[in-house]
Amino acid sequence: MRSRLAAALVACASAAGAAEAGLDVMTATGRHHYQVEIAADEASREHGLMDRRAMATDHGMLFEFPTRAPVTFWMKDTFLSLDMVFIDSDGVVRQVFEHAAPLSQALIFSNAPVTGVLELNAGQAAAIHLKPGDKVVFPFFSR
C-alpha cells in the first residue's frame, strides 16, 4: 500500500513540476490567452495529456518538436476530447483538428510539416474561431 501511495505522489509531483507558460492565439476574434504545459522532450511528448480526467478551459499543452516535419498523434489513453492545433515554425496555424475522440487509436496527421502542436479542450477552437492562417504567439515560434 505504501509503495503505491509513494508512486502516486511521485507521479503527481512530476506532473505538477512540468514547465508552464503563457501562450497567446491570435484569431479574427482577438487575442486569446492560455496557460500551457510544455512537452519539449521525448518522454513528455509521448505521455502528453494521457490519464488526465479534466483540464481548465484556459489551459492546454504545447508539444515542441526539435525539427520541422509532419507529425502524427492519437488519443490512446487520453480521456479528454481535444482540439489539436498544428503550428509551423513561424507560429502560423497550418491545421486545426477539432474534437479528437477520447481513447481512440485513430491516427491524426498534421498534413504539413510543423514544429509544434497545441492541445486544447475540445470546443476551444470553435469558441475562438481558430482556423489555418491564424497565429500562435510564443517564444518557441520566434526562433
C-alpha positions as CSV (number, residue, x, y, z in Angstrom):
1,M,0.0,0.0,0.0
2,R,2.8,2.5,0.9
3,S,4.7,1.9,-2.3
4,R,1.5,2.6,-4.4
5,L,0.9,5.8,-2.4
6,A,4.6,6.8,-2.9
7,A,4.4,6.1,-6.6
8,A,1.2,8.2,-6.9
9,L,2.8,11.1,-5.0
10,V,5.8,11.0,-7.3
11,A,3.6,11.0,-10.4
12,C,1.6,14.0,-9.0
13,A,4.8,15.9,-8.2
14,S,6.2,15.1,-11.6
15,A,3.0,16.4,-13.4
16,A,2.9,19.5,-11.1
17,G,6.5,20.2,-11.8
18,A,6.0,20.4,-15.6
19,A,7.1,23.7,-17.1
20,E,4.2,26.0,-17.7
21,A,4.0,29.3,-19.6
22,G,1.5,31.7,-21.1
23,L,0.7,31.5,-24.8
24,D,-1.5,33.7,-27.0
25,V,-3.6,32.7,-30.0
26,M,-4.5,35.5,-32.4
27,T,-7.7,35.0,-34.4
28,A,-10.2,37.2,-36.1
29,T,-12.0,37.4,-32.7
30,G,-8.8,38.8,-31.0
31,R,-6.1,37.6,-28.6
32,H,-6.8,34.5,-26.6
33,H,-4.6,33.6,-23.7
34,Y,-3.8,30.1,-22.5
35,Q,-1.6,28.7,-19.8
36,V,0.2,25.7,-21.3
37,E,2.3,22.8,-20.1
38,I,5.4,22.4,-22.3
39,A,6.2,19.0,-23.8
40,A,9.7,19.6,-25.1
41,D,11.4,16.2,-24.7
42,E,10.6,12.8,-26.0
43,A,9.2,11.5,-22.7
44,S,6.8,14.4,-22.1
45,R,5.7,14.3,-25.8
46,E,5.0,10.6,-25.6
47,H,2.9,11.0,-22.4
48,G,1.1,14.2,-23.3
49,L,-2.2,14.6,-21.6
50,M,-2.8,10.8,-21.1
51,D,-4.5,9.8,-17.9
52,R,-6.0,13.3,-17.3
53,R,-9.7,13.5,-16.5
54,A,-10.1,17.3,-16.5
55,M,-8.3,20.4,-17.7
56,A,-9.2,24.1,-17.1
57,T,-10.8,25.8,-20.0
58,D,-7.9,28.3,-20.4
59,H,-5.2,25.6,-20.2
60,G,-3.5,23.3,-22.7
61,M,-0.3,21.5,-23.7
62,L,2.2,22.6,-26.3
63,F,4.3,20.0,-27.9
64,E,7.6,21.4,-29.2
65,F,9.5,19.4,-31.8
66,P,13.2,19.8,-32.5
67,T,12.8,19.7,-36.3
68,R,10.1,20.8,-38.7
69,A,8.4,17.7,-40.0
70,P,4.9,16.1,-40.5
71,V,3.7,14.6,-37.2
72,T,1.1,12.1,-36.2
73,F,-1.0,11.9,-33.0
74,W,-3.5,9.6,-31.4
75,M,-5.7,9.7,-28.4
76,K,-4.9,6.3,-26.8
77,D,-5.1,6.5,-23.0
78,T,-6.3,10.2,-23.3
79,F,-9.7,10.7,-21.6
80,L,-10.2,14.3,-22.7
81,S,-11.7,15.2,-26.0
82,L,-9.2,17.7,-27.5
83,D,-8.7,20.2,-30.3
84,M,-5.3,19.8,-31.9
85,V,-3.7,22.9,-33.5
86,F,-0.7,22.1,-35.8
87,I,1.7,25.1,-35.9
88,D,4.6,25.9,-38.2
89,S,7.9,27.3,-37.1
90,D,6.8,30.9,-37.6
91,G,3.7,30.4,-35.4
92,V,1.2,30.2,-38.2
93,V,-1.5,27.6,-37.7
94,R,-1.4,25.1,-40.6
95,Q,-4.3,22.8,-39.5
96,V,-6.9,22.6,-36.8
97,F,-8.3,19.1,-35.9
98,E,-11.4,19.5,-33.7
99,H,-12.9,17.1,-31.2
100,A,-10.4,14.3,-31.2
101,A,-12.2,11.3,-29.8
102,P,-11.0,10.2,-26.3
103,L,-9.3,6.8,-26.1
104,S,-9.2,6.4,-29.9
105,Q,-6.3,4.8,-31.7
106,A,-7.2,6.5,-35.0
107,L,-4.2,8.5,-36.3
108,I,-4.4,12.2,-36.6
109,F,-2.0,13.6,-39.2
110,S,-0.6,17.2,-39.4
111,N,-0.9,17.1,-43.2
112,A,2.1,19.5,-43.4
113,P,5.5,19.9,-41.7
114,V,5.1,21.6,-38.3
115,T,7.3,22.3,-35.2
116,G,4.5,22.5,-32.7
117,V,1.1,21.1,-31.7
118,L,-1.2,22.9,-29.2
119,E,-3.8,20.7,-27.5
120,L,-6.8,22.5,-26.0
121,N,-10.1,21.3,-24.6
122,A,-12.5,20.3,-27.4
123,G,-14.6,23.2,-28.4
124,Q,-11.9,25.9,-27.8
125,A,-11.0,26.1,-31.5
126,A,-14.7,26.9,-32.4
127,A,-15.1,29.2,-29.4
128,I,-12.3,31.5,-30.6
129,H,-12.9,30.9,-34.3
130,L,-9.4,29.4,-34.8
131,K,-8.5,28.5,-38.3
132,P,-5.5,27.8,-40.5
133,G,-3.5,31.1,-41.1
134,D,-4.1,32.3,-37.5
135,K,-1.1,33.0,-35.4
136,V,0.2,31.5,-32.1
137,V,2.5,33.9,-30.2
138,F,5.1,32.1,-28.0
139,P,8.9,32.3,-27.8
140,F,9.4,28.8,-29.3
141,F,7.9,30.1,-32.6
142,S,10.1,33.2,-32.9
143,R,13.5,31.3,-33.2
